[in-house]
Every structure is written in C-alpha cells, then in structure tokens.
C-alpha cells in the first residue's frame, strides 16, 4: 500500500477511528523512540563514550548534585 493510499484511507475515517489511529501512532512512535534511546546509550551505542566521560567526571567528584 502506498502512502497516498494510506492518506486517502485516513481521510475516510470517522472521528472515533481517527482518534484511535492517532493513539496507535503515538504508541508506535514512543516505542520506536525508546528503542532508539536504548541503542544509542547501550555499551556499543553512539553515546557510550559520552556516558563513560560523564561517569569518569562523577568518579572524580566533578559534578553538582541535583537538589
């Protein structure tokens, strides 16, 4: 199914169906975001080096605790 076909189908939804679709897309997007964050901050992720640097700074006492 093409995006154009999906858009046409969405245009035919009732307000209730559209709200349910919006909820589904929001949940789907949140799960995708959670997976991306998990990958990025995993030991081999693209932000692993940054986390190691932050941990080293904390170990040296170079941090300000949050209130």
Secondary structure, 3 states (H helix, E strand, C coil): CCHHHHHHHHHCCCHHHHHHHHHHHHHHHHHHHHHHHHHHCCCCCCCHHHHHHHHHHHHCCCCCCCC
